Amino acid sequence: MTIEMNAADRFSHYRGLCRQMNDFFSRHIAAYCRNCQQVLRRLPDGSEQHKLVSGVFPGCCHRGAGDIFRLEGVDGETRLSAGIIALLRRERNDKMKNLDDFNPVYELKNCHTGERITGEHCRYFGARGCRLGELKGPLCINFICPPIRSDLLKVTGDDEGVLGPEHDFLGIYQLLSVIGAGSIDEVKSSLVYFSRRLETLNCSCEKYISSNSAASLFDVFCIVDDSQELYSTGECAI
């Protein structure tokens, strides 16, 4: 006899996955996000040389990012299941009702040209970052920028099998496709496999940090000397 999973059970697994990723990001990725401008300067084109004029720079959390529910390049369902989306939206609405409104507009100045750039961050973003907790969207728990991926590859000895393809960090999209439409057994086995994969990456990160006598991966790869301090303030280098 096959027991079908209901939307509430699938949503519970989704929230559990968000908690796991929040823990990992908090330990190993958050410092990169807090110093996004410095990290972006490591991109090959070197175009992200900006000073924050007003507001809060959201990094990759631009307007609409939290409401993207498609799952890129997966075998199976290519969008988060309708049942999970409905429950996710309901829980988000309840949470946001209790939070203060936050001005979504920010302004940057290009350090080379002086051009002013205005943008808007995700509606769930606040002065201290994302306010969704375990109610984040698929993109929010899946995306890592190229500099972070490059550092994690060094940590794992260039093991693509641990990190997964560029579009699907740790196979999260594929896992979400299974959580949304798979059988109970498929969901359970996929979650076990994912947890082992995440633990492998987490242990590799901890060992790498320890071997470099550092506090975080950001300290290892991004803090070169005292002159780097100006980047964390959002000031221009010219």
Backbone as CSV, one residue per row, in Angstrom:
resi,resn,N_x,N_y,N_z,CA_x,CA_y,CA_z,C_x,C_y,C_z
1,MET,0.835,-1.199,0.000,0.000,0.000,0.000,0.876,1.258,0.000
2,THR,0.625,2.140,-0.955,1.397,3.369,-1.072,0.733,4.486,-0.278
3,ILE,1.488,5.102,0.595,0.964,6.216,1.380,1.392,7.517,0.716
4,GLU,0.414,8.354,0.362,0.698,9.613,-0.299,1.102,10.679,0.721
5,MET,2.033,11.518,0.348,2.412,12.634,1.199,1.480,13.813,0.934
6,ASN,1.048,14.475,2.002,0.219,15.656,1.803,1.085,16.910,1.735
7,ALA,0.457,18.031,1.388,1.195,19.284,1.201,1.865,19.740,2.493
8,ALA,1.204,19.509,3.620,1.770,19.941,4.906,3.064,19.196,5.212
9,ASP,3.098,17.899,4.917,4.317,17.116,5.142,5.441,17.580,4.213
10,ARG,5.097,17.839,2.970,6.105,18.302,2.012,6.646,19.676,2.437
11,PHE,5.755,20.529,2.896,6.170,21.848,3.353,7.054,21.749,4.593
12,SER,6.764,20.804,5.456,7.588,20.596,6.648,9.010,20.200,6.251
13,HIS,9.140,19.333,5.255,10.474,18.948,4.770,11.169,20.150,4.127
14,TYR,10.400,20.975,3.425,10.974,22.173,2.817,11.556,23.100,3.885
15,ARG,10.817,23.312,4.948,11.294,24.182,6.029,12.528,23.585,6.705
16,GLY,12.530,22.276,6.831,13.691,21.612,7.421,14.939,21.821,6.578
17,LEU,14.778,21.757,5.261,15.897,22.001,4.360,16.392,23.440,4.508
18,CYS,15.464,24.389,4.612,15.847,25.790,4.807,16.644,25.963,6.095
19,ARG,16.233,25.274,7.151,16.971,25.384,8.415,18.397,24.861,8.263
20,GLN,18.541,23.736,7.575,19.869,23.177,7.357,20.760,24.158,6.594
21,MET,20.196,24.767,5.537,20.985,25.692,4.727,21.259,26.987,5.480
22,ASN,20.304,27.434,6.286,20.535,28.636,7.093,21.716,28.433,8.030
23,ASP,21.791,27.250,8.637,22.899,26.953,9.553,24.234,26.979,8.810
24,PHE,24.249,26.357,7.630,25.492,26.326,6.855,25.889,27.723,6.403
25,PHE,24.929,28.481,5.860,25.230,29.828,5.389,25.665,30.725,6.534
26,SER,25.013,30.586,7.680,25.361,31.416,8.827,26.815,31.202,9.236
27,ARG,27.273,29.962,9.200,28.636,29.638,9.622,29.676,29.971,8.564
28,HIS,29.377,29.654,7.293,30.430,29.704,6.288,30.240,30.729,5.162
29,ILE,29.054,31.259,4.980,28.805,32.137,3.843,28.434,33.559,4.254
30,ALA,27.872,33.730,5.441,27.330,35.029,5.853,28.358,36.153,5.783
31,ALA,29.606,35.864,6.148,30.632,36.907,6.122,30.860,37.422,4.699
32,TYR,30.751,36.534,3.713,30.854,36.971,2.322,29.724,37.942,1.990
33,CYS,28.514,37.594,2.399,27.353,38.424,2.083,27.427,39.780,2.784
34,ARG,27.926,39.803,4.009,28.048,41.071,4.731,29.068,41.983,4.059
35,ASN,29.999,41.407,3.328,31.045,42.171,2.644,30.941,41.974,1.135
36,CYS,29.703,42.038,0.650,29.427,41.708,-0.751,30.266,42.532,-1.721
37,GLN,30.410,43.835,-1.476,31.155,44.675,-2.403,32.590,44.176,-2.569
38,GLN,33.189,43.770,-1.477,34.554,43.259,-1.548,34.605,41.960,-2.353
39,VAL,33.626,41.099,-2.144,33.587,39.821,-2.857,33.376,40.044,-4.353
40,LEU,32.488,40.976,-4.710,32.208,41.247,-6.117,33.426,41.782,-6.850
41,ARG,34.325,42.436,-6.133,35.530,42.954,-6.772,36.438,41.828,-7.287
42,ARG,36.162,40.611,-6.843,36.957,39.474,-7.299,36.461,38.910,-8.626
43,LEU,35.347,39.422,-9.147,34.853,38.963,-10.438,35.816,39.394,-11.539
44,PRO,35.951,38.582,-12.599,36.955,38.849,-13.640,36.844,40.228,-14.284
45,ASP,35.605,40.753,-14.483,35.484,42.029,-15.180,35.785,43.224,-14.272
46,GLY,35.834,42.988,-12.964,36.188,44.052,-12.029,35.272,45.252,-12.091
47,SER,34.023,45.037,-12.500,33.116,46.159,-12.743,32.395,46.645,-11.495
48,GLU,32.413,45.837,-10.451,31.620,46.181,-9.271,32.424,47.023,-8.281
49,GLN,32.802,48.206,-8.693,33.513,49.138,-7.833,32.564,50.266,-7.476
50,HIS,31.852,50.131,-6.374,30.819,51.087,-6.012,30.930,51.519,-4.554
51,LYS,30.389,52.692,-4.294,30.230,53.178,-2.929,28.739,53.267,-2.640
52,LEU,28.342,52.772,-1.474,26.942,52.860,-1.082,26.639,54.293,-0.644
53,VAL,25.693,54.925,-1.330,25.315,56.304,-1.025,24.190,56.351,0.009
54,SER,23.185,55.484,-0.182,22.068,55.462,0.760,21.393,54.099,0.730
55,GLY,20.654,53.799,1.801,19.943,52.531,1.896,20.849,51.389,2.304
56,VAL,20.407,50.176,2.014,21.162,48.963,2.335,21.392,48.187,1.043
57,PHE,22.663,47.905,0.729,22.961,47.132,-0.473,22.598,45.673,-0.227
58,PRO,21.763,45.070,-1.077,21.249,43.727,-0.791,22.062,42.578,-1.356
59,GLY,23.193,42.880,-2.006,23.934,41.781,-2.621,23.109,41.140,-3.723
60,CYS,22.894,39.821,-3.644,22.116,39.131,-4.679,20.618,39.119,-4.365
61,CYS,20.224,39.723,-3.241,18.809,39.704,-2.828,18.052,40.876,-3.438
62,HIS,18.045,40.928,-4.776,17.369,42.019,-5.464,15.855,41.779,-5.522
63,ARG,15.139,42.820,-5.932,13.677,42.758,-5.991,13.205,41.517,-6.746
64,GLY,12.307,40.780,-6.133,11.709,39.602,-6.755,12.439,38.295,-6.517
65,ALA,13.654,38.348,-5.991,14.445,37.117,-5.833,13.759,36.094,-4.938
66,GLY,13.137,36.556,-3.861,12.519,35.628,-2.914,11.261,34.961,-3.421
67,ASP,10.722,35.463,-4.533,9.479,34.912,-5.078,9.693,34.137,-6.363
68,ILE,10.919,33.725,-6.617,11.209,32.878,-7.779,11.121,31.416,-7.342
69,PHE,10.188,30.684,-7.898,9.922,29.309,-7.464,10.303,28.251,-8.496
70,ARG,10.906,28.650,-9.596,11.306,27.652,-10.585,12.554,26.907,-10.105
71,LEU,12.701,25.690,-10.587,13.830,24.830,-10.235,14.608,24.554,-11.514
72,GLU,15.816,25.094,-11.591,16.582,25.049,-12.833,17.217,23.686,-13.101
73,GLY,17.045,23.203,-14.332,17.799,22.066,-14.828,17.625,20.762,-14.078
74,VAL,16.423,20.469,-13.589,16.220,19.252,-12.806,15.523,18.175,-13.628
75,ASP,15.658,16.937,-13.176,14.893,15.830,-13.745,13.614,15.711,-12.927
76,GLY,12.508,16.009,-13.528,11.239,15.956,-12.792,10.577,17.323,-12.772
77,GLU,9.892,17.634,-11.671,9.178,18.896,-11.554,10.148,20.076,-11.636
78,THR,9.834,21.058,-12.484,10.716,22.203,-12.692,10.255,23.454,-11.949
79,ARG,9.317,23.268,-11.046,8.820,24.375,-10.233,8.446,23.813,-8.866
80,LEU,8.682,24.594,-7.834,8.284,24.178,-6.503,6.806,23.824,-6.523
81,SER,6.419,22.760,-5.848,5.038,22.287,-5.932,4.048,23.347,-5.472
82,ALA,2.860,23.331,-6.085,1.825,24.331,-5.780,1.436,24.285,-4.306
83,GLY,1.391,23.092,-3.723,1.018,22.964,-2.317,2.025,23.631,-1.400
84,ILE,3.312,23.435,-1.692,4.357,24.065,-0.884,4.312,25.585,-1.053
85,ILE,4.146,26.048,-2.291,4.095,27.490,-2.544,2.956,28.138,-1.783
86,ALA,1.776,27.506,-1.789,0.619,28.079,-1.106,0.872,28.213,0.394
87,LEU,1.419,27.169,1.006,1.698,27.209,2.446,2.833,28.175,2.756
88,LEU,3.817,28.233,1.880,4.945,29.149,2.061,4.454,30.596,2.034
89,ARG,3.600,30.913,1.084,3.076,32.278,0.983,2.224,32.634,2.194
90,ARG,1.437,31.693,2.664,0.594,31.960,3.834,1.440,32.253,5.066
91,GLU,2.463,31.434,5.280,3.330,31.632,6.441,4.126,32.937,6.323
92,ARG,4.544,33.258,5.114,5.263,34.516,4.903,4.377,35.718,5.209
93,ASN,3.155,35.680,4.708,2.243,36.796,4.947,2.012,37.007,6.437
94,ASP,1.837,35.916,7.169,1.627,36.015,8.620,2.863,36.622,9.296
95,LYS,4.045,36.212,8.845,5.272,36.723,9.455,5.482,38.192,9.141
96,MET,5.275,38.581,7.887,5.532,39.956,7.471,4.570,40.949,8.123
97,LYS,3.398,40.492,8.509,2.440,41.376,9.177,3.007,41.905,10.493
98,ASN,3.888,41.151,11.108,4.439,41.528,12.413,5.781,42.252,12.312
99,LEU,6.218,42.534,11.079,7.502,43.211,10.890,7.288,44.623,10.374
100,ASP,8.165,45.520,10.751,8.068,46.905,10.297,8.381,47.002,8.812
101,ASP,7.759,47.988,8.161,8.081,48.250,6.756,9.516,48.747,6.660
102,PHE,10.155,48.410,5.544,11.558,48.793,5.360,11.727,49.330,3.949
103,ASN,12.329,50.507,3.843,12.513,51.141,2.536,13.376,50.257,1.638
104,PRO,12.836,49.814,0.501,13.577,48.871,-0.337,14.601,49.523,-1.264
105,VAL,14.649,50.849,-1.321,15.481,51.541,-2.304,16.896,51.770,-1.766
106,TYR,17.882,51.530,-2.608,19.268,51.841,-2.265,19.914,52.559,-3.445
107,GLU,20.999,53.269,-3.177,21.698,54.005,-4.236,23.195,53.768,-4.125
108,LEU,23.821,53.505,-5.269,25.259,53.295,-5.348,25.888,54.357,-6.244
109,LYS,27.163,54.599,-6.050,27.924,55.466,-6.958,29.098,54.676,-7.517
110,ASN,29.205,54.645,-8.835,30.324,53.972,-9.482,31.611,54.724,-9.173
111,CYS,32.571,54.022,-8.614,33.810,54.663,-8.177,34.664,55.153,-9.346
112,HIS,34.451,54.628,-10.540,35.249,55.021,-11.688,34.603,56.165,-12.472
113,THR,33.272,56.078,-12.631,32.584,57.054,-13.486,31.782,58.090,-12.704
114,GLY,31.501,57.801,-11.432,30.668,58.701,-10.653,29.178,58.523,-10.912
115,GLU,28.816,57.589,-11.789,27.412,57.348,-12.126,26.637,56.861,-10.897
116,ARG,25.442,57.383,-10.717,24.569,56.968,-9.626,23.646,55.846,-10.114
117,ILE,23.522,54.822,-9.332,22.685,53.670,-9.674,21.695,53.437,-8.546
118,THR,20.418,53.376,-8.889,19.369,53.130,-7.903,18.761,51.760,-8.131
119,GLY,18.533,51.031,-7.059,17.912,49.715,-7.167,16.995,49.440,-5.991
120,GLU,16.351,48.296,-6.017,15.477,47.883,-4.925,15.835,46.469,-4.497
121,HIS,15.827,46.238,-3.196,16.106,44.898,-2.703,14.811,44.092,-2.593
122,CYS,14.956,42.825,-2.348,13.824,41.924,-2.158,12.905,42.458,-1.058
123,ARG,11.627,42.269,-1.206,10.674,42.823,-0.233,10.789,42.171,1.146
124,TYR,11.473,41.038,1.223,11.639,40.374,2.512,12.964,40.768,3.187
125,PHE,13.692,41.644,2.545,15.002,42.058,3.035,14.845,43.187,4.053
126,GLY,15.716,43.197,5.075,15.696,44.245,6.080,17.077,44.794,6.335
127,ALA,17.198,45.642,7.321,18.472,46.300,7.611,19.575,45.303,7.938
128,ARG,19.207,44.132,8.453,20.202,43.136,8.830,20.141,41.898,7.938
129,GLY,19.547,42.064,6.753,19.484,40.952,5.815,18.102,40.346,5.695
130,CYS,18.058,39.104,5.239,16.784,38.417,5.015,16.025,38.221,6.314
131,ARG,14.704,38.437,6.241,13.862,38.312,7.432,12.973,37.070,7.382
132,LEU,13.203,36.197,6.399,12.320,35.051,6.215,12.694,33.833,7.053
133,GLY,13.951,33.698,7.430,14.343,32.520,8.201,14.145,31.249,7.406
134,GLU,13.340,30.331,7.935,13.110,29.045,7.266,12.018,29.133,6.204
135,LEU,11.631,30.357,5.838,10.608,30.559,4.804,11.213,31.148,3.527
136,LYS,12.501,30.967,3.346,13.165,31.475,2.153,12.718,30.716,0.909
137,GLY,12.980,31.323,-0.253,12.624,30.685,-1.508,13.723,29.770,-2.014
138,PRO,13.431,28.969,-3.042,14.424,28.037,-3.591,15.717,28.712,-4.027
139,LEU,15.613,29.850,-4.722,16.812,30.544,-5.177,17.669,30.990,-3.998
140,CYS,17.015,31.391,-2.916,17.718,31.940,-1.750,18.592,30.897,-1.049
141,ILE,18.182,29.652,-1.080,18.961,28.607,-0.414,19.850,27.843,-1.390
142,ASN,19.726,28.189,-2.684,20.493,27.474,-3.699,21.667,28.278,-4.236
143,PHE,21.519,29.588,-4.303,22.495,30.394,-5.037,23.742,30.719,-4.216
144,ILE,24.902,30.518,-4.837,26.167,31.044,-4.324,26.859,31.720,-5.501
145,CYS,27.495,32.863,-5.252,28.121,33.608,-6.332,29.438,32.946,-6.745
146,PRO,29.972,33.275,-7.931,31.209,32.639,-8.424,32.390,32.705,-7.462
147,PRO,32.664,33.853,-6.796,33.803,33.856,-5.861,33.633,32.865,-4.709
148,ILE,32.412,32.738,-4.193,32.172,31.781,-3.105,32.352,30.354,-3.625
149,ARG,31.812,30.071,-4.789,31.958,28.725,-5.361,33.430,28.397,-5.564
150,SER,34.193,29.368,-6.056,35.618,29.154,-6.267,36.325,28.782,-4.973
151,ASP,35.982,29.470,-3.893,36.603,29.181,-2.596,36.187,27.811,-2.078
152,LEU,34.915,27.460,-2.252,34.445,26.159,-1.783,35.080,25.017,-2.572
153,LEU,35.352,25.257,-3.842,36.047,24.240,-4.631,37.459,24.014,-4.091
154,LYS,38.123,25.080,-3.689,39.456,24.920,-3.081,39.346,24.126,-1.785
155,VAL,38.304,24.411,-1.026,38.091,23.721,0.249,37.900,22.223,0.044
156,THR,37.201,21.850,-1.020,36.880,20.442,-1.273,37.874,19.761,-2.197
157,GLY,38.954,20.447,-2.538,39.920,19.853,-3.460,39.374,19.700,-4.856
158,ASP,38.614,20.710,-5.290,37.999,20.728,-6.627,37.046,19.559,-6.856
159,ASP,36.357,19.162,-5.804,35.397,18.058,-5.914,34.030,18.596,-6.327
160,GLU,33.767,18.594,-7.631,32.475,19.048,-8.151,31.337,18.161,-7.659
161,GLY,31.667,16.917,-7.321,30.635,16.000,-6.869,29.997,16.422,-5.567
162,VAL,30.749,17.120,-4.733,30.194,17.618,-3.476,29.354,18.860,-3.719
163,LEU,29.904,19.821,-4.453,29.199,21.095,-4.652,28.037,20.989,-5.623
164,GLY,28.144,20.082,-6.589,27.112,20.013,-7.610,27.390,21.007,-8.724
165,PRO,26.548,21.016,-9.765,26.753,21.937,-10.893,26.548,23.391,-10.476
166,GLU,27.016,24.319,-11.304,26.940,25.736,-10.969,25.508,26.203,-10.734
167,HIS,24.558,25.649,-11.492,23.172,26.107,-11.369,22.437,25.433,-10.214
168,ASP,23.041,24.433,-9.590,22.313,23.659,-8.579,23.238,23.281,-7.424
169,PHE,23.535,24.234,-6.573,24.417,24.042,-5.431,23.916,22.900,-4.548
170,LEU,24.772,21.910,-4.326,24.478,20.744,-3.498,23.278,19.931,-3.993
171,GLY,22.859,20.172,-5.232,21.699,19.454,-5.759,20.401,19.851,-5.086
172,ILE,20.315,21.097,-4.580,19.129,21.532,-3.838,17.896,21.578,-4.727
173,TYR,18.037,22.080,-5.951,16.878,22.118,-6.846,16.334,20.718,-7.111
174,GLN,17.260,19.781,-7.369,16.829,18.417,-7.622,16.128,17.839,-6.400
175,LEU,16.643,18.121,-5.215,16.017,17.658,-3.985,14.623,18.256,-3.820
176,LEU,14.479,19.541,-4.126,13.174,20.193,-3.993,12.153,19.618,-4.964
177,SER,12.634,19.205,-6.134,11.740,18.558,-7.094,11.198,17.253,-6.524
178,VAL,12.067,16.510,-5.836,11.644,15.249,-5.211,10.720,15.524,-4.030
179,ILE,11.068,16.495,-3.191,10.228,16.829,-2.040,8.829,17.227,-2.496
180,GLY,8.747,17.909,-3.633,7.452,18.388,-4.107,6.583,17.339,-4.754
181,ALA,7.180,16.280,-5.300,6.373,15.325,-6.058,6.713,13.865,-5.806
182,GLY,7.781,13.576,-5.071,8.208,12.196,-4.878,7.397,11.449,-3.835
183,SER,7.594,10.141,-3.801,6.950,9.306,-2.797,7.639,9.507,-1.450
184,ILE,7.048,8.979,-0.404,7.647,9.097,0.926,9.048,8.508,0.938
185,ASP,9.205,7.330,0.354,10.523,6.686,0.344,11.541,7.500,-0.448
186,GLU,11.101,8.050,-1.583,12.007,8.862,-2.401,12.452,10.117,-1.648
187,VAL,11.506,10.740,-0.977,11.827,11.958,-0.226,12.794,11.642,0.909
188,LYS,12.521,10.589,1.653,13.379,10.219,2.783,14.794,9.900,2.339
189,SER,14.924,9.085,1.294,16.256,8.701,0.836,17.007,9.903,0.265
190,SER,16.304,10.791,-0.420,16.940,11.982,-0.984,17.407,12.920,0.113
191,LEU,16.634,13.039,1.182,17.010,13.899,2.303,18.228,13.343,3.043
192,VAL,18.276,12.027,3.198,19.425,11.401,3.851,20.688,11.642,3.033
193,TYR,20.586,11.436,1.725,21.735,11.647,0.844,22.195,13.102,0.899
194,PHE,21.238,14.029,0.866,21.591,15.442,0.918,22.276,15.796,2.238
195,SER,21.746,15.303,3.337,22.330,15.619,4.650,23.774,15.140,4.737
196,ARG,24.059,13.968,4.178,25.429,13.456,4.168,26.329,14.343,3.321
197,ARG,25.802,14.773,2.192,26.564,15.638,1.288,26.874,16.978,1.958
198,LEU,25.870,17.555,2.612,26.061,18.829,3.305,27.048,18.684,4.453
199,GLU,26.963,17.576,5.170,27.881,17.351,6.285,29.311,17.192,5.785
200,THR,29.493,16.542,4.641,30.818,16.418,4.046,31.401,17.792,3.740
201,LEU,30.586,18.659,3.143,31.037,20.012,2.825,31.315,20.802,4.090
202,ASN,30.442,20.684,5.070,30.622,21.422,6.316,31.920,21.003,7.018
203,CYS,32.174,19.713,7.061,33.411,19.220,7.693,34.645,19.700,6.933
204,SER,34.559,19.717,5.599,35.678,20.204,4.793,35.945,21.674,5.094
205,CYS,34.892,22.448,5.247,35.032,23.873,5.571,35.691,24.050,6.933
206,GLU,35.220,23.292,7.920,35.763,23.418,9.269,37.249,23.043,9.298
207,LYS,37.612,21.967,8.603,39.009,21.544,8.564,39.877,22.590,7.874
208,TYR,39.358,23.186,6.817,40.123,24.185,6.081,40.345,25.433,6.933
209,ILE,39.312,25.846,7.627,39.418,27.004,8.518,40.444,26.740,9.614
210,SER,40.338,25.564,10.219,41.251,25.197,11.304,42.692,25.127,10.821
211,SER,42.904,24.536,9.645,44.262,24.381,9.124,44.907,25.718,8.795
212,ASN,44.085,26.746,8.595,44.601,28.081,8.306,44.540,29.002,9.522
213,SER,44.202,28.414,10.670,44.135,29.180,11.922,43.305,30.450,11.758
214,ALA,42.154,30.299,11.122,41.287,31.444,10.842,39.946,31.277,11.541
215,ALA,39.137,32.327,11.476,37.815,32.289,12.092,36.733,31.886,11.098
216,SER,37.005,32.089,9.814,36.004,31.786,8.793,36.671,31.638,7.442
217,LEU,35.934,31.119,6.460,36.456,31.020,5.101,36.706,32.404,4.521
218,PHE,35.853,33.352,4.856,36.040,34.716,4.382,37.391,35.263,4.839
219,ASP,37.751,34.984,6.089,39.042,35.440,6.594,40.193,34.807,5.821
220,VAL,40.026,33.548,5.456,41.094,32.840,4.738,41.294,33.410,3.338
221,PHE,40.196,33.605,2.617,40.290,33.941,1.201,40.183,35.428,0.873
222,CYS,39.631,36.205,1.779,39.341,37.604,1.431,40.078,38.639,2.257
223,ILE,40.534,38.281,3.442,41.275,39.238,4.264,42.758,39.035,4.028
224,VAL,43.349,39.938,3.254,44.757,39.807,2.899,45.636,40.597,3.857
225,ASP,45.260,41.857,4.091,46.017,42.697,5.005,45.100,43.801,5.507
226,ASP,45.641,44.706,6.302,44.829,45.749,6.902,44.210,46.686,5.875
227,SER,44.784,46.767,4.676,44.235,47.660,3.664,42.870,47.208,3.186
228,GLN,42.534,45.912,3.406,41.236,45.399,2.989,40.110,45.978,3.820
229,GLU,40.421,46.574,4.944,39.388,47.072,5.843,38.498,48.103,5.172
230,LEU,39.058,48.885,4.228,38.268,49.923,3.595,37.140,49.326,2.772
231,TYR,37.296,48.108,2.270,36.247,47.514,1.441,35.011,47.182,2.260
232,SER,35.176,46.781,3.487,34.022,46.408,4.294,33.197,47.615,4.701
233,THR,33.745,48.836,4.558,33.007,50.043,4.900,32.187,50.563,3.743
234,GLY,32.397,50.002,2.562,31.687,50.469,1.394,32.351,51.678,0.746
235,GLU,33.552,52.059,1.186,34.235,53.209,0.623,34.947,52.824,-0.675
236,CYS,35.131,53.820,-1.537,35.850,53.581,-2.783,37.350,53.539,-2.527
237,ALA,38.040,52.836,-3.404,39.488,52.734,-3.276,40.199,53.893,-3.962
238,ILE,39.438,54.825,-4.527,40.059,55.980,-5.190,39.504,57.256,-4.600
